[in-house]
Amino acid sequence: MILLDYIMNLAIFSLLVSTPLVFGAFTKQKPFKNASIWVSIYAGVVSSALSLLAIQQQGYSFDIRYAPVMLIFAYLGPVAGLITGGISLFTRLVTSGQWTPAIMGWTMIMIGFSVIHLFAKRLTAVKKSVILFGTYLVFYLIIVFMFKIFIDKPVFHIQYVLFVMLGLFIGVLLIESYLKLFRLNNKLTDMYKMVEASEAKYRLIAENTSDLIIVMNEEQAVIYFSPSHENVLGFQCNELEHLEKYQLIHPDEVDMFKNTIKLMYENKESQSIEFRMMHKDGRWLDFESRCMPVRGETGLIENIVIISRDISERKKAEDILLRSEKLSIVGELAAGVAHEIRNPLTTIKGFMQLYKRADSSIDELLLSELDRIENITSQLLTLGKPQAVELNRTNVLELIEGTLVLLAPEAMMSNIQFNLKFEESSYFIICEKNQLKQVFLNILKNAMEAMKEGGEIQINLRKGPEDECVIAFQDQGCGIPEELLPRLGEPFYTLKEKGTGLGLMISNKIIKQHNGSLTFNSNGKEGTVVEIKLPSVS
């Protein structure tokens, strides 16, 4: 029967101790005001409930009401402990007799617990509980021998002390388990917040960086595309996931890319690589990439992170710089050569004019060729040093018509016709007439030379959308391969057997000096279109 009472007391005690802990775990509320006072009152109610379940022996009550008292002293201190103990004593006096030993025992225990708390402030609650139980055991024995309570039944007292100790142990176990779980939960919450903050930070970087970030697994399959692919390559991430492996990489560089990745798995070191990737509109962009291996827990490489940066504009800038340096060298060389040629040329031309025979066609031909050489040297000099130009307001239409008159005989001999179309009667620009006429001559001569079997050259003159004058020359010649178009205008680069490449280079320079642009578009079946844009004036 006593065992059943013990089990019932311990079960109810465990339930009453764990109930507020469970509620606290689910509510996750901050501690309310005067929480220790309210907890001590609740513990006093628990102690009262245990007093009502006391085991009665010849007018004495045996229960575990001191277990919650010791717990409150250990975890909340003497003030809360005295409140709990006071409620416990009141219930004990109301429900049972033998007031004197109960009051004296309570007084000694409360004083002992308070003194113990002063000397054990820095100890943990578990150690305090052990010391408080030892103190309780001492005072319990003193009360038993002082009032001669069941001295002839030591087994009963041992059972009772073990009963109280078991109640205290269960209480400490429940509270410590809750506190440990609470601390662990807080730590996990803090870690979760840190992971969230870190993830948000890296997501912010990945979503707003202009660099492309790709993660590849061991099978070289891409498992992550950064959102920047949409801005740089024009593909949505879900579109990239459905593309075939290496489809974005230029076919000529796929093997190099594979070998670089393979080398990383062998050497386990980062690699740098440059390759081209396809834009959604079909053009190829140059990328500079840094490939970094990511090791797993076993030390083996599990993933490859590739960070790529678009260097297309840098490549273009490097090409422009290279061409500029080349032009500078060619200009200096041309100026030096032209200067050295002109000195003996002047002497030869002077003697030819001096000894010229009136009826000699040979002399006329020689002088004509000398004039031609002098004209070529003058063109070379324009590459090396700036020439003084006289800019005037000129009607481009009249300038083109004058150029066509000069070329009409040669065009007729080559079975070529000029078709001039214009929307208005006047297109005024600020230019140096002779230089611009030289540009028109170069372009038209190139068109005529490309039309071996004759045909028609169309010259269209119109106003552009930004109040500019647009002149388009379209021939019916053999055309120019698309891959060679970007190199037009480079010094000594030409498609002619005996050409020098200086004509288009000089023409391009003249147009740029007039703040205009010169572009080429060619189709092998339809010939070549050369378009000149110049700023117009009213």
C-alpha positions as CSV (number, residue, x, y, z in Angstrom):
1,M,0.0,0.0,0.0
2,I,2.8,2.4,0.9
3,L,4.5,1.6,-2.4
4,L,1.4,2.6,-4.3
5,D,1.2,5.9,-2.3
6,Y,4.9,6.5,-3.3
7,I,4.2,6.0,-6.9
8,M,1.1,8.2,-6.9
9,N,3.0,11.0,-5.2
10,L,6.0,10.8,-7.5
11,A,3.7,10.6,-10.6
12,I,1.7,13.7,-9.6
13,F,4.9,15.5,-8.6
14,S,6.5,14.8,-12.0
15,L,3.4,15.9,-13.8
16,L,3.1,19.2,-11.8
17,V,6.8,20.0,-12.3
18,S,6.9,19.2,-16.1
19,T,3.6,21.0,-16.9
20,P,4.9,24.6,-16.7
21,L,8.1,23.5,-18.5
22,V,6.1,22.1,-21.4
23,F,4.0,25.2,-21.6
24,G,7.1,27.4,-21.5
25,A,8.6,25.4,-24.3
26,F,5.6,25.9,-26.6
27,T,4.8,29.5,-25.8
28,K,8.4,30.8,-26.2
29,Q,7.4,33.9,-24.4
30,K,9.8,36.2,-22.6
31,P,10.0,36.0,-18.8
32,F,7.1,38.0,-17.3
33,K,7.5,40.5,-14.5
34,N,8.1,39.0,-11.0
35,A,8.4,35.5,-12.6
36,S,10.3,34.0,-9.6
37,I,7.5,35.1,-7.2
38,W,4.8,33.5,-9.3
39,V,6.9,30.3,-9.8
40,S,7.4,30.1,-6.1
41,I,3.6,30.4,-5.5
42,Y,3.0,27.6,-8.1
43,A,5.6,25.5,-6.3
44,G,3.8,26.1,-3.0
45,V,0.6,24.9,-4.7
46,V,2.5,21.8,-5.8
47,S,3.8,21.3,-2.3
48,S,0.3,21.7,-0.9
49,A,-1.0,19.1,-3.3
50,L,1.7,16.7,-2.1
51,S,0.7,17.4,1.5
52,L,-2.9,16.4,0.7
53,L,-1.5,13.1,-0.6
54,A,0.6,12.6,2.5
55,I,1.0,9.1,4.1
56,Q,-0.5,9.2,7.6
57,Q,1.2,7.2,10.4
58,Q,-0.2,7.7,13.9
59,G,-0.9,11.4,13.5
60,Y,2.3,12.1,11.6
61,S,2.3,13.1,7.8
62,F,5.0,11.8,5.6
63,D,5.2,13.3,2.1
64,I,7.7,14.9,-0.4
65,R,6.5,18.5,0.0
66,Y,10.1,19.5,0.7
67,A,11.2,18.4,-2.7
68,P,9.7,21.4,-4.5
69,V,10.9,23.6,-1.6
70,M,14.5,22.4,-2.2
71,L,14.1,22.9,-5.9
72,I,13.0,26.5,-5.5
73,F,15.8,27.3,-3.1
74,A,18.4,25.7,-5.5
75,Y,17.1,27.5,-8.7
76,L,15.4,30.7,-7.5
77,G,17.0,31.6,-4.1
78,P,15.8,32.0,-0.5
79,V,13.0,34.6,-1.0
80,A,11.1,32.3,-3.5
81,G,12.0,29.3,-1.3
82,L,10.5,30.8,1.8
83,I,7.3,31.6,-0.1
84,T,7.0,28.0,-1.3
85,G,7.9,26.7,2.2
86,G,5.4,29.0,3.9
87,I,2.5,27.7,1.7
88,S,3.7,24.2,2.2
89,L,3.7,24.6,6.1
90,F,0.3,26.2,6.1
91,T,-1.2,23.2,4.2
92,R,0.6,20.8,6.5
93,L,-0.9,22.4,9.6
94,V,-4.3,22.5,8.1
95,T,-4.4,18.9,7.0
96,S,-2.6,17.1,9.9
97,G,-1.8,17.2,13.6
98,Q,1.5,17.2,15.4
99,W,2.1,20.9,14.8
100,T,5.1,21.3,17.1
101,P,7.5,19.0,15.3
102,A,6.2,20.3,12.0
103,I,6.8,24.0,12.9
104,M,10.1,23.4,14.5
105,G,11.3,21.2,11.7
106,W,10.2,23.7,9.1
107,T,11.9,26.6,11.0
108,M,15.2,24.8,11.2
109,I,15.1,23.6,7.6
110,M,14.3,27.1,6.3
111,I,17.1,28.7,8.3
112,G,19.5,26.0,7.2
113,F,18.6,26.3,3.6
114,S,19.0,30.1,3.7
115,V,22.4,29.9,5.3
116,I,23.5,27.2,2.8
117,H,22.4,29.5,-0.1
118,L,24.7,32.3,1.2
119,F,27.7,30.0,1.0
120,A,26.8,28.2,-2.2
121,K,25.8,31.1,-4.5
122,R,28.4,30.3,-7.1
123,L,27.6,26.6,-7.3
124,T,25.4,25.1,-9.9
125,A,21.7,24.3,-9.1
126,V,22.5,20.6,-9.2
127,K,25.2,20.9,-6.6
128,K,23.0,23.2,-4.5
129,S,20.3,20.5,-4.6
130,V,22.7,17.9,-3.3
131,I,23.8,20.1,-0.5
132,L,20.3,21.1,0.4
133,F,19.2,17.5,0.5
134,G,22.1,16.7,2.9
135,T,21.0,19.6,5.1
136,Y,17.4,18.4,5.0
137,L,18.6,14.9,6.0
138,V,20.5,16.3,9.0
139,F,17.5,18.3,10.3
140,Y,15.2,15.4,9.6
141,L,17.2,13.1,11.8
142,I,17.4,15.8,14.5
143,I,13.6,16.1,14.5
144,V,13.1,12.3,14.6
145,F,15.4,11.9,17.7
146,M,14.2,15.1,19.4
147,F,10.5,14.1,19.3
148,K,11.2,10.3,19.2
149,I,9.2,9.7,16.1
150,F,9.2,6.0,15.1
151,I,12.6,5.4,16.5
152,D,12.0,1.7,16.5
153,K,11.2,1.7,12.8
154,P,14.4,2.7,11.0
155,V,13.3,1.1,7.8
156,F,10.4,3.4,7.6
157,H,12.6,6.5,7.9
158,I,15.0,5.1,5.3
159,Q,12.1,4.6,2.9
160,Y,10.8,8.1,3.6
161,V,14.3,9.7,3.0
162,L,14.7,7.8,-0.2
163,F,11.2,8.9,-1.2
164,V,12.1,12.5,-0.7
165,M,15.5,12.0,-2.4
166,L,13.8,10.3,-5.4
167,G,11.3,13.2,-5.7
168,L,14.2,15.7,-5.6
169,F,16.1,13.7,-8.2
170,I,13.1,13.6,-10.6
171,G,12.5,17.3,-10.2
172,V,16.2,18.2,-10.9
173,L,16.3,15.8,-13.8
174,L,13.1,17.3,-15.4
175,I,14.3,20.9,-14.9
176,E,17.9,20.3,-16.1
177,S,16.6,18.4,-19.1
178,Y,14.4,21.3,-19.9
179,L,17.1,23.9,-19.4
180,K,19.6,21.9,-21.5
181,L,17.0,21.6,-24.3
182,F,16.2,25.2,-23.9
183,R,19.8,26.2,-24.3
184,L,20.3,23.8,-27.2
185,N,17.2,25.2,-28.9
186,N,18.4,28.8,-28.4
187,K,21.8,27.8,-29.8
188,L,20.2,26.1,-32.8
189,T,17.9,29.2,-33.3
190,D,21.0,31.5,-33.2
191,M,22.8,29.2,-35.6
192,Y,19.7,29.1,-37.9
193,K,19.6,32.9,-37.9
194,M,23.3,33.1,-38.7
195,V,22.8,30.6,-41.5
196,E,19.8,32.6,-42.8
197,A,21.8,35.8,-42.6
198,S,24.8,34.2,-44.3
199,E,22.5,32.7,-46.9
200,A,20.8,36.0,-47.5
201,K,24.2,37.7,-47.8
202,Y,25.5,35.2,-50.4
203,R,22.1,35.3,-52.2
204,L,22.4,39.0,-52.4
205,I,25.9,38.8,-53.8
206,A,25.0,36.0,-56.2
207,E,21.8,37.8,-57.5
208,N,23.4,41.2,-57.9
209,T,26.9,40.4,-59.1
210,S,27.7,40.7,-62.8
211,D,30.0,37.6,-62.6
212,L,28.7,34.3,-63.6
213,I,28.8,31.6,-60.8
214,I,28.5,27.9,-61.8
215,V,28.8,24.9,-59.5
216,M,29.6,21.5,-61.1
217,N,29.5,18.1,-59.5
218,E,31.8,15.1,-60.1
219,E,30.1,14.2,-63.3
220,Q,30.8,17.7,-64.6
221,A,27.0,18.4,-64.6
222,V,26.0,21.9,-63.6
223,I,24.0,21.9,-60.4
224,Y,23.7,25.7,-59.9
225,F,23.5,28.7,-62.1
226,S,23.7,32.2,-60.6
227,P,20.8,34.6,-61.6
228,S,23.4,36.9,-63.3
229,H,23.3,34.5,-66.3
230,E,20.0,36.2,-67.2
231,N,21.6,39.6,-67.4
232,V,24.8,38.6,-69.1
233,L,23.8,35.7,-71.4
234,G,20.0,36.4,-71.7
235,F,19.0,32.9,-70.5
236,Q,16.7,32.2,-67.6
237,C,18.0,29.7,-65.0
238,N,15.3,27.2,-65.9
239,E,16.3,27.4,-69.5
240,L,20.0,26.8,-68.7
241,E,19.0,23.6,-66.8
242,H,17.5,22.1,-69.9
243,L,20.5,22.8,-72.1
244,E,22.9,20.0,-73.1
245,K,26.3,19.8,-71.3
246,Y,28.8,22.3,-72.8
247,Q,26.2,23.7,-75.2
248,L,27.0,27.2,-74.1
249,I,30.8,26.8,-74.6
250,H,32.2,27.5,-78.1
251,P,32.8,24.2,-79.9
252,D,36.5,25.0,-80.5
253,E,37.1,25.4,-76.7
254,V,35.1,22.5,-75.3
255,D,38.1,20.1,-75.2
256,M,40.2,22.7,-73.5
257,F,37.5,23.3,-70.9
258,K,37.2,19.5,-70.2
259,N,41.0,19.1,-69.9
260,T,41.1,22.0,-67.4
261,I,38.4,20.4,-65.2
262,K,40.1,17.0,-65.4
263,L,43.4,18.6,-64.4
264,M,41.8,20.1,-61.4
265,Y,40.6,16.7,-60.2
266,E,44.1,15.3,-60.6
267,N,46.1,18.2,-59.1
268,K,43.4,19.5,-56.7
269,E,44.4,23.1,-57.5
270,S,42.6,26.1,-58.8
271,Q,42.9,26.9,-62.5
272,S,42.3,30.0,-64.7
273,I,40.9,29.7,-68.1
274,E,39.5,31.9,-70.9
275,F,36.7,30.7,-73.2
276,R,33.7,31.9,-75.2
277,M,30.1,31.4,-74.1
278,M,27.1,31.8,-76.3
279,H,24.5,34.6,-75.7
280,K,20.9,33.8,-76.2
281,D,20.9,35.9,-79.4
282,G,23.6,33.7,-80.9
283,R,26.7,35.9,-80.5
284,W,29.8,34.7,-78.6
285,L,31.1,36.5,-75.5
286,D,34.7,36.2,-74.1
287,F,34.9,35.2,-70.4
288,E,37.8,35.0,-68.0
289,S,37.1,32.2,-65.4
290,R,38.5,31.1,-62.1
291,C,37.8,27.4,-61.4
292,M,38.1,26.4,-57.7
293,P,37.8,22.8,-56.4
294,V,35.6,22.2,-53.3
295,R,36.7,19.3,-51.1
296,G,34.3,17.2,-49.1
297,E,34.7,15.6,-45.7
298,T,36.8,12.8,-47.1
299,G,39.3,15.2,-48.7
300,L,38.2,14.4,-52.2
301,I,36.9,17.0,-54.6
302,E,33.1,16.9,-54.7
303,N,32.3,20.2,-56.6
304,I,33.9,22.7,-58.9
305,V,33.0,26.4,-58.5
306,I,33.5,28.5,-61.6
307,I,33.4,32.3,-61.4
308,S,33.4,33.9,-64.9
309,R,33.7,37.6,-65.8
310,D,32.7,39.0,-69.2
311,I,35.9,40.5,-70.8
312,S,34.4,41.1,-74.2
313,E,34.7,44.9,-73.8
314,R,38.2,44.5,-72.5
315,K,39.1,42.4,-75.5
316,K,37.7,45.1,-77.8
317,A,39.6,47.8,-76.0
318,E,42.8,45.7,-76.3
319,D,42.2,45.3,-80.0
320,I,41.6,49.0,-80.4
321,L,44.8,49.8,-78.5
322,L,46.8,47.3,-80.6
323,R,45.4,48.8,-83.8
324,S,46.2,52.3,-82.5
325,E,49.7,51.4,-81.7
326,K,50.0,49.7,-85.2
327,L,48.6,52.9,-86.8
328,S,51.1,55.0,-84.9
329,I,54.0,52.9,-86.0
330,V,52.8,52.8,-89.6
331,G,52.2,56.6,-89.5
332,E,55.8,57.3,-88.3
333,L,57.2,54.8,-90.9
334,A,55.1,56.2,-93.7
335,A,56.0,59.8,-92.9
336,G,59.7,59.0,-92.9
337,V,59.6,57.0,-96.1
338,A,57.5,59.7,-97.8
339,H,59.9,62.4,-96.7
340,E,62.9,60.5,-98.1
341,I,61.1,59.8,-101.4
342,R,60.0,63.4,-101.9
343,N,63.5,64.8,-101.9
344,P,64.9,62.8,-104.9
345,L,61.4,62.9,-106.5
346,T,61.5,66.7,-106.5
347,T,64.9,66.6,-108.3
348,I,63.8,64.0,-110.9
349,K,60.6,65.9,-111.6
350,G,62.5,69.2,-111.9
351,F,64.9,67.8,-114.5
352,M,62.0,66.1,-116.4
353,Q,60.2,69.4,-116.7
354,L,63.5,71.2,-117.7
355,Y,64.3,68.7,-120.5
356,K,60.7,68.0,-121.5
357,R,60.2,67.8,-125.2
358,A,57.1,69.5,-126.6
359,D,55.9,66.7,-128.7
360,S,57.0,63.8,-126.6
361,S,54.2,61.6,-125.2
362,I,56.7,59.6,-123.2
363,D,57.7,62.7,-121.3
364,E,54.1,63.4,-120.6
365,L,53.6,59.9,-119.3
366,L,56.7,60.1,-117.1
367,L,55.6,63.4,-115.6
368,S,52.1,62.0,-115.0
369,E,53.5,59.0,-113.2
370,L,55.8,61.3,-111.1
371,D,52.7,63.3,-110.1
372,R,51.1,60.0,-109.1
373,I,54.1,59.1,-107.0
374,E,54.0,62.6,-105.4
375,N,50.3,62.1,-104.6
376,I,51.0,58.8,-103.0
377,T,53.7,60.3,-100.8
378,S,51.4,63.1,-99.8
379,Q,48.9,60.4,-98.7
380,L,51.6,58.7,-96.7
381,L,52.4,62.0,-95.0
382,T,48.8,62.4,-93.8
383,L,49.3,59.2,-91.7
384,G,52.3,60.5,-89.9
385,K,51.4,64.1,-89.0
386,P,48.3,66.2,-88.9
387,Q,47.5,68.2,-91.9
388,A,46.1,71.7,-92.0
389,V,42.5,71.4,-93.2
390,E,40.1,74.0,-94.3
391,L,36.6,73.1,-93.2
392,N,33.7,74.6,-95.2
393,R,30.0,74.2,-95.4
394,T,29.5,71.8,-98.3
395,N,26.6,70.1,-100.0
396,V,27.4,66.4,-100.0
397,L,25.2,65.8,-103.0
398,E,27.2,68.1,-105.2
399,L,30.5,66.5,-103.9
400,I,29.2,63.0,-104.8
401,E,28.0,64.2,-108.2
402,G,31.5,65.7,-108.9
403,T,33.1,62.4,-107.9
404,L,30.9,60.4,-110.2
405,V,31.8,62.7,-113.1
406,L,35.5,61.9,-112.5
407,L,34.9,58.2,-112.5
408,A,32.3,58.1,-115.3
409,P,34.8,57.3,-118.1
410,E,36.4,54.4,-116.2
411,A,33.0,53.1,-115.2
412,M,31.8,53.1,-118.8
413,M,34.9,51.1,-119.9
414,S,34.1,48.5,-117.1
415,N,30.4,48.3,-118.0
416,I,29.5,49.8,-114.7
417,Q,26.6,52.2,-114.1
418,F,26.1,54.6,-111.2
419,N,22.6,55.0,-109.7
420,L,22.4,58.0,-107.4
421,K,19.2,58.3,-105.3
422,F,18.5,61.1,-102.8
423,E,15.4,62.3,-101.0
424,E,16.3,66.0,-100.9
425,S,18.3,68.4,-103.1
426,S,20.8,69.5,-100.4
427,Y,22.6,67.8,-97.6
428,F,24.9,70.3,-95.9
429,I,27.9,69.2,-93.7
430,I,31.1,70.8,-92.5
431,C,34.0,69.2,-94.2
432,E,37.3,69.5,-96.1
433,K,36.1,68.9,-99.7
434,N,39.3,67.3,-101.1
435,Q,39.6,64.8,-98.2
436,L,36.0,63.7,-98.4
437,K,36.2,63.4,-102.2
438,Q,39.2,61.2,-101.7
439,V,37.1,58.9,-99.4
440,F,34.4,58.7,-102.0
441,L,37.0,57.9,-104.7
442,N,38.5,55.1,-102.6
443,I,35.2,53.5,-101.9
444,L,33.9,53.7,-105.4
445,K,37.2,52.4,-106.9
446,N,37.0,49.4,-104.5
447,A,33.5,48.8,-105.6
448,M,34.4,49.0,-109.3
449,E,37.3,46.6,-108.9
450,A,35.1,44.1,-107.1
451,M,32.7,44.0,-110.1
452,K,34.8,42.2,-112.7
453,E,31.7,41.6,-115.0
454,G,30.2,45.0,-114.6
455,G,26.9,45.9,-113.0
456,E,25.3,48.7,-111.0
457,I,26.6,50.7,-108.0
458,Q,23.8,52.3,-106.0
459,I,24.5,55.5,-104.0
460,N,21.8,56.4,-101.6
461,L,21.8,59.7,-99.8
462,R,19.3,60.3,-96.9
463,K,18.8,61.9,-93.5
464,G,19.5,59.7,-90.5
465,P,17.3,59.5,-87.3
466,E,19.6,61.8,-85.3
467,D,19.8,64.6,-87.9
468,E,22.8,63.1,-89.6
469,C,23.7,62.6,-93.3
470,V,23.9,59.0,-94.3
471,I,25.7,58.0,-97.6
472,A,25.4,54.3,-98.6
473,F,27.4,52.7,-101.4
474,Q,26.2,49.3,-102.6
475,D,27.9,47.3,-105.3
476,Q,27.2,43.9,-107.0
477,G,30.6,42.5,-106.5
478,C,32.0,39.3,-105.1
479,G,31.5,40.5,-101.5
480,I,33.7,40.1,-98.4
481,P,33.6,37.1,-96.0
482,E,31.9,38.0,-92.7
483,E,34.9,37.0,-90.6
484,L,37.2,39.4,-92.5
485,L,35.0,42.5,-92.1
486,P,36.3,43.5,-88.6
487,R,39.9,43.7,-90.1
488,L,39.0,46.2,-92.9
489,G,40.9,49.4,-92.4
490,E,43.9,47.8,-90.8
491,P,47.2,48.9,-92.4
492,F,48.5,46.6,-95.1
493,Y,45.5,44.4,-94.8
494,T,43.8,44.0,-98.2
495,L,41.9,41.5,-100.3
496,K,43.5,42.8,-103.5
497,E,46.5,41.1,-105.1
498,K,48.5,44.3,-105.4
499,G,46.8,46.4,-102.8
500,T,48.4,48.0,-99.7
501,G,45.4,48.4,-97.4
502,L,46.2,52.1,-96.9
503,G,43.2,53.4,-98.9
504,L,40.5,52.3,-96.4
505,M,42.7,53.1,-93.5
506,I,43.1,56.7,-94.7
507,S,39.4,56.9,-95.5
508,N,38.5,55.7,-92.0
509,K,40.9,58.3,-90.5
510,I,39.3,61.1,-92.6
511,I,35.8,60.1,-91.6
512,K,36.7,60.0,-87.9
513,Q,38.3,63.5,-88.2
514,H,34.9,64.7,-89.4
515,N,33.2,63.1,-86.4
516,G,31.5,60.5,-88.5
517,S,31.5,56.7,-88.8
518,L,32.4,54.2,-91.6
519,T,30.8,50.7,-91.5
520,F,30.9,47.7,-93.8
521,N,28.2,45.0,-94.4
522,S,28.7,42.3,-97.0
523,N,26.8,39.4,-98.4
524,G,28.5,37.2,-100.9
525,K,25.5,37.1,-103.2
526,E,24.5,40.7,-103.0
527,G,27.9,42.5,-102.8
528,T,29.1,44.9,-100.2
529,V,27.4,47.9,-98.6
530,V,29.6,50.8,-97.3
531,E,27.8,53.3,-95.1
532,I,29.1,56.7,-94.1
533,K,27.4,58.8,-91.4
534,L,28.4,62.4,-91.0
535,P,26.9,65.1,-88.8
536,S,24.7,67.5,-90.8
537,V,24.2,71.3,-90.4
538,S,21.2,73.4,-91.3
